[in-house]
Amino acid sequence: MSAFAETLAALHLAARRRLAAAGISDAGLDARLIVEHFSATTRTDALLRPDAPVPAETARAVEAALERRIAGEPVHRILGYREFYGMRLGLSAETLEPRPDTETLVDAVLPFVRDTAGREGVCRILDLGTGTGAIALALLAQEPHAVATGVDVSDDALATAAANAVSLGVAARFTAKKSDWFAGITGRYHLIVSNPPYIPSSGIEDLQHEVRNFDPRRALDGGPDGLEPYRAIASGSARHLEEGACVGLEIGHDQRRDVTDIFERAGYHLIAQHKDLGGNDRVLVFSR
């Protein structure tokens, strides 16, 4: 692909062909996202101004991004952001890329957040392993009387979550706190939520290349059986829950029974379960 004398239409076509020739499954979508991002254009621009000239530096930036995609880097890692629950979230090296399945958790607990805020005047949320802040920030964006603490062991992730809170205009209601699960946590919350690591250690190498090589391992690895984080949450939550509080969790598609057993043995009962858009078990909600 020439880095010079490109029009917007030619750039889109060349990018799509490059990715398709390399066997990228979503070549058309990925090419469009890359071109739009690095040329600061939209789909409307492509339709109404196909002959618009593209500066050489823009074409070179697109070329470099295509090479990264062909090498296996996920398109949203290249762009540096991911859309989640109608928000644009910045990514970093130590944050899991938020995915649509996790929106199921937001949907599952949002009515509780709204009801609690309406009844108590506030809903205090603890998001364990917050990463980009996706879950907590989505809830804050939807309920103006909610406040949240996002917990992570990664300084990089906490900085990313805090920056996302600023960009979304909810920084006054979001606190990023470094802690290994509950080790540094005090106080009580109406809701504890988490999308913890839940892949068994032995299964990491079987994941897709884009996940295995680009998502942070500690955001994926749930220990020998994939259940260690759930044990930590089940054993530590009780002393941080207000009366009538809930715990909402994302789970692996085959973990519903095991996670339910862990929480029932810790004195909880399952009050709701939800499937993702693919029909897989994805979210469990417990209370004491």
C-alpha positions in Angstrom: 0.0 0.0 0.0 1.5 3.3 -1.0 1.9 5.9 1.7 1.4 8.7 -0.8 -1.3 10.2 -3.0 -4.1 8.2 -1.3 -7.7 9.2 -1.3 -9.9 8.1 1.6 -11.7 5.6 -0.6 -8.4 4.1 -1.8 -7.1 3.9 1.7 -10.2 2.0 2.9 -10.0 -0.4 0.0 -6.3 -1.1 0.3 -6.5 -1.6 4.1 -9.4 -4.1 3.7 -7.6 -6.0 1.0 -4.4 -6.2 3.1 -6.2 -7.7 6.1 -8.3 -10.0 4.0 -5.2 -11.3 2.2 -3.6 -12.0 5.6 -6.6 -14.1 6.7 -8.0 -11.6 9.3 -11.5 -12.9 9.9 -13.1 -9.4 10.4 -11.0 -7.7 7.8 -13.6 -5.2 6.7 -14.5 -4.1 10.2 -10.9 -3.9 11.4 -9.8 -2.0 8.4 -12.6 0.5 8.8 -11.8 1.0 12.5 -8.1 1.5 11.8 -8.6 3.9 8.9 -11.2 6.0 10.7 -9.1 6.2 13.8 -5.8 7.2 12.2 -7.4 9.5 9.6 -9.9 11.1 12.2 -12.7 10.4 9.8 -16.1 8.7 10.0 -18.3 6.4 7.9 -20.1 9.4 6.8 -16.9 10.9 5.5 -16.2 7.8 3.6 -19.6 8.0 1.9 -19.7 11.8 1.2 -16.0 12.5 0.6 -14.5 9.4 -0.9 -12.0 11.4 -3.0 -10.7 13.4 0.0 -6.9 13.4 0.0 -5.1 11.5 2.8 -1.9 13.1 4.1 1.2 10.9 3.7 1.7 10.7 7.5 -1.8 9.4 7.9 -1.3 6.7 5.3 2.0 5.7 7.0 0.2 5.5 10.4 -2.5 3.2 8.9 0.2 1.1 7.3 1.9 0.6 10.6 -1.3 -0.3 12.3 -2.2 -2.8 9.6 1.2 -4.5 10.2 0.5 -4.8 13.9 -3.0 -6.3 13.2 -1.5 -8.8 10.7 1.0 -9.8 13.4 -1.9 -10.7 15.6 -2.4 -7.7 17.8 -6.2 -7.1 18.5 -7.6 -4.1 16.8 -8.7 -2.4 19.9 -5.2 -2.7 21.5 -4.0 -0.9 18.4 -6.6 1.8 18.7 -6.0 2.1 22.5 -9.7 2.0 23.5 -12.7 -0.2 23.5 -16.4 0.6 23.6 -18.3 -0.8 26.5 -21.9 -0.1 27.6 -22.0 3.0 25.4 -18.7 4.3 26.9 -15.3 4.6 25.3 -12.7 3.1 27.7 -9.0 3.6 27.4 -6.9 0.4 27.5 -3.4 -0.2 28.8 -1.0 -3.1 28.8 -2.2 -4.4 32.2 -5.9 -4.1 31.6 -8.2 -6.8 30.3 -10.0 -5.7 27.1 -13.6 -5.3 28.3 -16.0 -7.5 26.2 -19.7 -7.5 25.5 -20.3 -10.6 27.8 -19.4 -8.4 30.8 -22.2 -6.1 29.9 -24.5 -8.9 31.2 -23.1 -8.3 34.7 -23.9 -4.6 34.5 -27.4 -5.3 33.3 -27.9 -7.9 36.1 -27.0 -5.6 39.0 -28.1 -2.2 37.6 -31.7 -2.5 38.9 -30.4 -3.2 42.4 -28.1 -0.2 42.2 -30.9 2.0 41.2 -33.3 0.6 43.9 -30.6 1.0 46.6 -29.8 4.6 45.6 -33.4 5.5 45.6 -34.0 4.0 49.0 -30.8 4.9 50.7 -29.8 8.0 48.8 -26.6 6.4 47.8 -25.3 3.0 46.5 -21.8 2.1 47.5 -20.1 -0.3 45.0 -16.8 -2.2 45.3 -15.4 -3.5 42.0 -12.7 -6.1 42.6 -10.2 -6.4 39.9 -11.4 -3.3 38.2 -9.0 -3.2 35.2 -10.3 -0.4 33.0 -13.0 0.3 35.5 -15.6 -1.0 33.0 -18.1 -2.4 35.4 -18.0 0.3 38.1 -17.9 3.2 35.6 -20.9 1.8 33.7 -22.9 1.7 36.9 -21.8 5.2 37.8 -22.8 6.5 34.4 -26.2 5.0 34.7 -26.9 5.9 38.4 -25.9 9.4 39.5 -26.3 8.6 43.2 -23.9 5.6 43.1 -20.3 5.8 44.2 -17.6 3.2 43.5 -14.2 2.0 44.6 -12.3 0.2 41.9 -9.7 -2.3 43.3 -6.7 -3.7 41.5 -3.2 -4.9 42.2 -1.8 -3.2 39.1 -0.8 0.5 39.3 -1.1 0.6 35.5 -4.7 -0.6 35.6 -5.6 1.8 38.5 -4.2 4.7 36.5 -6.2 3.7 33.5 -9.4 3.3 35.4 -8.9 6.7 37.0 -8.3 8.3 33.7 -11.4 6.7 32.3 -13.4 8.0 35.2 -12.2 11.5 34.4 -13.0 11.2 30.7 -16.5 10.0 31.5 -17.1 12.8 34.0 -17.6 10.5 37.1 -14.2 11.0 38.8 -15.8 12.6 41.8 -17.6 9.4 42.5 -14.9 6.9 41.7 -11.9 5.9 43.8 -9.1 3.7 42.5 -7.5 1.7 45.3 -4.5 -0.7 45.2 -5.3 -3.9 47.1 -5.0 -7.6 46.7 -8.7 -8.5 46.9 -9.8 -7.3 50.3 -6.3 -6.9 51.9 -6.5 -3.0 51.9 -10.2 -2.6 52.0 -12.2 -1.0 54.9 -15.8 -0.1 55.2 -19.0 -1.6 53.9 -20.7 -1.7 50.5 -24.2 -2.3 49.1 -22.8 -4.1 46.2 -19.6 -6.0 45.4 -19.0 -6.9 41.8 -16.2 -8.6 40.0 -15.1 -10.1 36.7 -12.2 -12.0 38.2 -9.6 -14.2 36.4 -11.4 -17.6 35.9 -9.3 -19.5 33.3 -7.5 -22.5 34.8 -3.8 -22.1 34.7 -3.4 -25.1 32.4 -5.9 -23.6 29.9 -4.1 -20.3 29.3 -2.1 -21.7 26.4 -5.3 -23.0 24.7 -6.8 -19.5 24.5 -6.9 -17.6 21.2 -3.6 -16.0 20.2 -5.1 -12.5 20.6 -6.1 -13.2 24.1 -3.2 -15.3 25.2 -0.5 -12.9 23.9 -2.1 -9.5 24.5 -4.4 -9.7 27.5 -2.5 -9.6 30.9 -2.0 -13.1 32.2 -2.9 -12.2 35.8 -6.3 -10.9 34.5 -7.0 -14.4 33.0 -5.3 -17.0 35.3 -7.7 -18.2 38.0 -5.4 -20.7 39.5 -5.2 -24.5 39.1 -9.0 -25.0 38.7 -9.9 -21.4 37.7 -11.8 -20.9 41.0 -9.3 -19.4 43.4 -10.6 -15.8 43.0 -14.1 -16.9 43.8 -12.9 -18.5 47.0 -11.2 -15.3 47.9 -14.3 -13.2 47.2 -16.6 -15.6 49.0 -14.4 -15.7 52.1 -13.7 -12.0 52.3 -17.0 -10.3 51.2 -19.1 -10.8 54.3 -17.3 -8.2 56.5 -17.7 -5.6 53.8 -21.4 -6.0 53.0 -24.2 -3.8 54.3 -27.4 -5.6 55.4 -29.3 -6.7 52.3 -26.2 -6.3 50.0 -25.4 -8.4 47.0 -22.4 -9.9 45.3 -22.5 -10.0 41.5 -20.0 -12.1 39.5 -19.0 -12.9 36.0 -18.2 -16.6 35.6 -16.8 -19.0 33.0 -19.5 -20.7 30.9 -19.0 -24.0 32.8 -18.5 -22.7 36.3 -22.1 -22.0 37.5 -22.4 -25.1 39.8 -18.8 -24.8 41.2 -19.1 -21.1 42.0 -22.6 -21.5 43.5 -21.2 -24.3 45.7 -18.3 -22.1 46.9 -20.7 -19.2 47.9 -23.3 -21.4 49.4 -20.7 -23.0 51.7 -19.7 -19.5 52.7 -23.3 -18.7 53.8 -24.7 -17.0 50.6 -27.7 -18.0 48.5 -28.1 -17.5 44.8 -30.7 -15.0 44.0 -30.2 -14.5 40.2 -28.4 -16.1 37.3 -28.0 -14.7 33.8 -26.9 -16.0 30.4 -24.9 -13.9 27.9 -25.9 -13.2 24.3 -24.5 -16.5 23.3 -26.7 -18.4 25.7 -23.9 -19.3 28.1 -24.0 -19.1 31.8 -22.3 -15.8 32.6 -23.4 -14.0 35.7 -24.4 -15.1 39.2 -25.8 -12.8 41.9 -25.7 -13.8 45.6 -26.9 -12.4 48.9 -26.5 -13.5 52.5 
